[in-house]
Amino acid sequence: MKEKNIREHTTEPLPKLGPGPYVELMQKTATKSTDQKSAYIGLLSLWLGDNILDVMDLNLAQYDITESKFDLLLLLTLHEGHTQVTPSALAERLGIRRASVTAMLDWLEKRSWIIRESSARDRRSVHVRISPEGKVLVEKVLPSFWSTCASIMDDLEPEERSVLEKVILKLNTNIEKRLGMGR
């Protein structure tokens, strides 16, 4: 009995399924008008995006930050001095809920990497900026960030990289049009 309880509470990773079961599910559930080859490539793109974020998070773990939180710091860095950034604007740009941005800002503020300030015009409004400590972190992390970005392309030949760049830019442009915003 004791052994059974231990096994029931042990977390084991789910076995890798590969694309086969997903393709079978798509064949049963997609509408007739769905281009299944395109849907399959879209699925692979989703998996690739998840895997790239996982690789980045692994490499950023040494700095105690995730890609999503680092992305927020980069946005604050790149918009510094140009515009006052609100939590709502960050949520819209990152494509996440305002509550998620608030949680991220709480986490970053706890580490003194950002500063929240009440608006001089409207005390109900809050502006966010990167702190001096946050700037130091960004400068420290960027070399590893760029190396990780480059390493993702290690297995591609120069010609493949050029083709992939064109395809990604085309897809990204169309997706940004769909969303009505971009980076």
Contacts in CASP RR format, 6 or more apart in sequence:
PFRMAT RR
TARGET T0000
AUTHOR 0000-0000-0000
METHOD contacts of the structure
MODEL  1
MKEKNIREHTTEPLPKLGPGPYVELMQKTATKSTDQKSAYIGLLSLWLGD
NILDVMDLNLAQYDITESKFDLLLLLTLHEGHTQVTPSALAERLGIRRAS
VTAMLDWLEKRSWIIRESSARDRRSVHVRISPEGKVLVEKVLPSFWSTCA
SIMDDLEPEERSVLEKVILKLNTNIEKRLGMGR
19 40 0 8 1.000
19 43 0 8 1.000
19 44 0 8 1.000
22 43 0 8 1.000
23 36 0 8 1.000
23 40 0 8 1.000
26 34 0 8 1.000
26 36 0 8 1.000
26 39 0 8 1.000
26 40 0 8 1.000
26 43 0 8 1.000
27 36 0 8 1.000
30 36 0 8 1.000
30 39 0 8 1.000
45 171 0 8 1.000
52 152 0 8 1.000
53 67 0 8 1.000
53 68 0 8 1.000
55 148 0 8 1.000
55 151 0 8 1.000
55 152 0 8 1.000
56 67 0 8 1.000
56 145 0 8 1.000
56 148 0 8 1.000
56 149 0 8 1.000
57 66 0 8 1.000
57 67 0 8 1.000
59 144 0 8 1.000
59 145 0 8 1.000
59 147 0 8 1.000
59 148 0 8 1.000
60 66 0 8 1.000
60 67 0 8 1.000
60 70 0 8 1.000
60 141 0 8 1.000
60 144 0 8 1.000
60 145 0 8 1.000
60 148 0 8 1.000
62 144 0 8 1.000
63 137 0 8 1.000
63 140 0 8 1.000
63 141 0 8 1.000
63 144 0 8 1.000
64 111 0 8 1.000
65 73 0 8 1.000
65 137 0 8 1.000
65 141 0 8 1.000
68 94 0 8 1.000
68 104 0 8 1.000
69 104 0 8 1.000
69 107 0 8 1.000
69 108 0 8 1.000
70 138 0 8 1.000
70 141 0 8 1.000
70 145 0 8 1.000
71 94 0 8 1.000
72 90 0 8 1.000
72 94 0 8 1.000
72 101 0 8 1.000
72 104 0 8 1.000
72 105 0 8 1.000
72 108 0 8 1.000
73 108 0 8 1.000
73 113 0 8 1.000
73 114 0 8 1.000
73 130 0 8 1.000
73 134 0 8 1.000
73 137 0 8 1.000
73 138 0 8 1.000
74 138 0 8 1.000
75 85 0 8 1.000
75 90 0 8 1.000
75 93 0 8 1.000
75 94 0 8 1.000
76 85 0 8 1.000
76 114 0 8 1.000
76 128 0 8 1.000
76 129 0 8 1.000
76 130 0 8 1.000
77 130 0 8 1.000
77 135 0 8 1.000
77 138 0 8 1.000
79 85 0 8 1.000
80 129 0 8 1.000
80 130 0 8 1.000
84 119 0 8 1.000
84 127 0 8 1.000
85 127 0 8 1.000
85 128 0 8 1.000
85 129 0 8 1.000
86 125 0 8 1.000
86 126 0 8 1.000
86 127 0 8 1.000
86 128 0 8 1.000
87 98 0 8 1.000
87 101 0 8 1.000
87 102 0 8 1.000
87 105 0 8 1.000
87 126 0 8 1.000
87 128 0 8 1.000
88 98 0 8 1.000
88 101 0 8 1.000
90 101 0 8 1.000
90 105 0 8 1.000
90 128 0 8 1.000
91 97 0 8 1.000
91 98 0 8 1.000
91 100 0 8 1.000
91 101 0 8 1.000
92 181 0 8 1.000
93 181 0 8 1.000
93 182 0 8 1.000
93 183 0 8 1.000
94 101 0 8 1.000
105 114 0 8 1.000
105 116 0 8 1.000
105 128 0 8 1.000
108 114 0 8 1.000
109 115 0 8 1.000
109 116 0 8 1.000
111 133 0 8 1.000
112 131 0 8 1.000
112 133 0 8 1.000
112 134 0 8 1.000
113 130 0 8 1.000
113 131 0 8 1.000
113 133 0 8 1.000
113 134 0 8 1.000
113 137 0 8 1.000
114 128 0 8 1.000
114 129 0 8 1.000
114 130 0 8 1.000
114 131 0 8 1.000
114 134 0 8 1.000
115 128 0 8 1.000
115 129 0 8 1.000
115 130 0 8 1.000
115 131 0 8 1.000
116 126 0 8 1.000
116 127 0 8 1.000
116 128 0 8 1.000
117 126 0 8 1.000
117 127 0 8 1.000
117 128 0 8 1.000
117 129 0 8 1.000
118 125 0 8 1.000
118 126 0 8 1.000
118 127 0 8 1.000
119 125 0 8 1.000
119 126 0 8 1.000
119 127 0 8 1.000
130 138 0 8 1.000
153 161 0 8 1.000
153 164 0 8 1.000
156 164 0 8 1.000
176 182 0 8 1.000
176 183 0 8 1.000
END
